[in-house]
């Protein structure tokens, strides 16, 4: 957006104005993607002024660089413009709110004002994948009566939001889920619950099954 600030001294008519513009590449941003903002400030006062730009928390100046969130351009001549760039990484909270609004504060002399720029983000997507793998395939190519097959059930958060209270139910009669990291198992070993699963994280659930007489000759 564009912001114009008028500076009055001793109740006189404004001598000039500070114009601040902020822009970014207009597209839909994904979780974890970096947004680059271009901020331009023009001193159209009739005398040189210091211009200080201050970004909001989480937004970092990259040119010129800054460790405290502010950059100052000294003695900007009348009519001259200065440009700074700043970057921000899209967070999960921005996806939840369906947007991120960046606000920069510009100060010239004793006058302070702000300009904002809103970034579009991808739609909320709560999704996960479930993959079950046999972890102890027998060397002979098959199990015999009484042997135990061991499985790993991988649950991966493939969306852009943290997931809560995911239940994995073992539907094979006689199979048991075993306790492990990142989940709990009910008393009879048929239901595993993942309390929380962050974006891109994976929890691996252990399961076992002892081969029964009725299983002999079966391929699956």
N, C-alpha and C positions, 0 to 999 in steps of 0.2 A: 504494500500500500504506500501511499504518499502522504507525508505529513508536513504542514507548513506552520512555523512558529514565528510570531511577531514579537520583537523585543521593544518594549517601551522604556525610555529613560526620562525620569523627571516628568512623567505625564505628557511627554512630547509625542508627536506622531512617530510611528515605527520607522527606525532607520533602515531596517532590512529584515531578512527572514532566513531561517535555516530550513532547508528542505532535505528530508531523509527518505530514501527509497530502499526497499528490500525486496529481493526476488529470488526465486529458485526455479529449477527445471520443473515445469508443470506436467506432472504425471502421477500415477498411483504408485506409492512406495510400499515395499514389502517389509515384513518384520526383519530387523537387523540391517536394513539398507541405510546407507549414509546419504543424508540430504545436505547439499552445499548451498548456503545462502550468500548472495552478493549484496552488500550494504553500501550505498553511496550517500555521502553527505556533502552538501554544497554550501559554502559560506558566501552569501550575497549581501553581507553587511558591507559597510563602507570602510571598514578597517579590519585588520588581521585578527583572527580569533582562534583560540584553541578549540578543537572539537574532540570530545570524548564519547566513545561508543561503549556501551555496557550490555553484554548479553545475559540472558536468563540462565539459570543453573542447568547444566547438562549440555549446553551449546558452547563449542570451543572455537575461539578465533584461530584461524590457520594462516592468515596473511593480512596484516602482520600477526605474529604469534603472541600469545599472552598466557600467563599462568594464573592471573587473578580475575579473568572474565571481562577485562576492560582494555581498550586500546585508546591512546591519545595521539592526535595529530597536532603538532605545535605550530602556532602562528600561520594558520591557513590564510592565504591572501584573499582579498575580496574577489568573488567570482570564481574561485578555484574549487574543484571537487576532490574529495578523497574517497578511496574505495577500500573496503575490508571484506574478507570472506570468512565465513564461520561454518562449522559442520555440526550435524546432530545425527545420532543413530536412532532409528525408529525402535521404540520399545513396545513390549507387550501391552502396557497400559494405553499407548496411543491407538493400538488396534481396538482395544476394548471401547475407547471413547470415540473411535472412528474419525481420528484426525489429530494433528498436532499443530498448535498455534504458537509461533515463535514471536517473541516481543523483544525488540531492541530499544534501549534507552539512549537518546542522543542529548548531549549537553554542550551548549555553546555559551560562554560567559556564565551568567547566572540562570539562563533559561534551560529547562529540562523538559523533554517531551519523549513520546514513544511512537514506534511504528510497528505494525504487526504483519505477519505473513502466515497463512494457513496451508498446511501440507495435507494432501489427500493420501489415504492409506487403504490397503487391501481390506476386504470384508473379513469379519470374524469367521474363523474356521476351526472348529473343534473336531479333531480326527485322530485316530490311532490305528496302527496295524498290529495284527496278532499272528505270530509265526511259531509253529510247533516243530521241533527238531529232535530226532532220536540221537542221543549223545553217546551211546555205547553199542553201535552196530556190531553184531557177532561176526567173528572172522569166518565162520563156516557158512555165513549167509542166512542163518535162521536161528530162532530161539528154540530151546527145548523146554519140556515141562519143568516148571519150578524156577526157571531162570527169571531174572528181573530186567525189564526194559526200563531205561532211564531216559527221560525227556526234558527238554528245555523249552519253555514257552516264553518267547520274547514279545514284550509289549512296548511299542515305540510310539511316542507322541509325534505325529507327523503334521499337526496343525500349527496354529499360531497363538494358542491360548493354553495355559496350564490346565491340566485335567485333575479332577478330584474323585475319589471313591470309585475307582474302576474295579469291577468285579469280574474275575475270571473263573468260570465254572467248569470243572472237570466232569464231562458227561459219560466217560467210559466207566462202566460198572467195574469196581474193584481197583481202579487207579486211585492213587493218593497224591495230593499235593504236599510238598515238604516246605517247611519254613526256610526263609532266606532273606537276603538284604532287600529292603525297599517295599516289603509287603508282609501281610499277616495271613494266616490260614485258620479256618474254622476248625472245630474239634474233630469232625469226621474227615477232614482233609479233602473236601470237595469244592471249597470256595476259597479263592485267594483274593484279598482286597488290597489294592494299591491306593493309599491315602492321598497321595499327590504325585503327579508326573509332570515335570516341567517340559517346555517345548524342546524337542529334539532328544530328550532323554529316553533311555530304554531300561526297563526292569525285566530281569530274567527270572522266571518262576520255575522251580524244579518239580518234577513229577516222576512217579515210579509206577510200574505195573508188573505184577508177577504172572507169568504165563500159566494159564489154566488148561485143563484137558480139552475143553471145547475150542481152544484157540489153535490146537494142533492142526496143521494142514492149511491154515488160513494165510493169505499173503499180506493182509493188512492187520 
